[in-house]
Amino acid sequence: MALRVLHLTGSPTSAFFDDLSRLYASDCLAAVHDPDRYEVVVAHVSPDGRWRFPTSLADTDLVAAPPVMLADAVAHLRALDVDLAVPQMFCLAGMTHYRALLDLVGIAYVGNRPDVMALGAHKARARAVVAAAGVDVPEGETLRPGERPTLVPPVVVKPVDADNSVGVTLVRTSEDYPAALAAAWEHSGGALVERFVELGREVRCGVVERDGDLVCLPLEEYGLDADTKPVRDADDKIRRGDDGALGLMAKDTPTVWIVDPSDPATAPVWEAARACHVALGCRDYSLFDFRIDPGGRPWFLEAGLYNSFARQSVIPTMARAAGVELPELFADAVAATRRRSDR
């Protein structure tokens, strides 16, 4: 009998996060389509907070689905009698409150718990936890509006709890501080100021749990340049095209590639990534960004503790390079979730 799998999509926060969720979730639904194994159920939350239960994420089906408020949505979720859920929401509320709602309703779900998502989304707290586990982090401080920095440039200033590299600025001189802090505070109530790690390399490492083991995936490297592109910014990740549609820039550029596992950078990054996964309390999967200095030492930058199981997502891309195709990766996560549910 096919498992009833709920895909929780949309965003109560903004049209941007709603579009982003639908972009990833639609690709996931196409990639893991297997009616003999999975019966798909879709729930969508719009920026006005209303819920819909459409037959698909196509615009016409969303419009056709009647909107309901939270209380009725919870009753409907209970009545669906699904076996598990796949969270596909990328705003902070979606990654935390709505996962907690699944816990309250009693629906098991793939991926990290809401408290872990909240911890990973707060860059200062995440770096404190992994530092306590022995992972190297750049010297840093968190500033609220009106507070003055003490670190001498060069530093990187970023919002403490924003995503997709918005509001990130490389500060070369003290005169650049006011504008950089203002840019960070525009997206968050706190600005994280970190010592700039001179560019050797910048990589991402995915970790997946397979049969009880923590398996590190081949690294993904970003083609930065010390003079012309010393840090990644928002345009490197997501951008709207002329037609208004979102595009995943990091997946469409030749300046991103998979690193051969025999590369000397791999082993120390894998060791650090495993330590981060355990320290933060992750389950099923995790993703971490590291800056490797010219001497080959990896420094933790931030955590990205979600996986949409879309073909363009980072973790499936890394897994594919390791010989694990997306349907198998998805099936592993579903099986792990079912085992937790049975317990």
Secondary structure, 3 states (H helix, E strand, C coil): CCEEEEEEEECCCCHHHHHHHHHHHHHHHHHCCCCCCEEEEEEEECCCCCEECCCCCCHHHHHHCCCECHHHHHHHHHHHCCCEEEECCCCHHHHCHHHHHHHHHCCCECCCCHHHHHHHHCHHHHHHHHHHCCCCCCCEEEECCCCCCCCCCCEEEEECCCCCCCCCEEECCHHHHHHHHHHHHCCCCCEEEEECCCCCEEEEEEEEEECCEEEECCCEEECCECCCECCCCHHHCEEECCCCCEEEHHHCCCCEEECCCCCCCHHHHHHHHHHHHHHHCCCCEEEEEEEECCCCCEEEEEECCCCCCCCCCHHHHHHHHCCCCHHHHHHHHHHHHHHHHHC
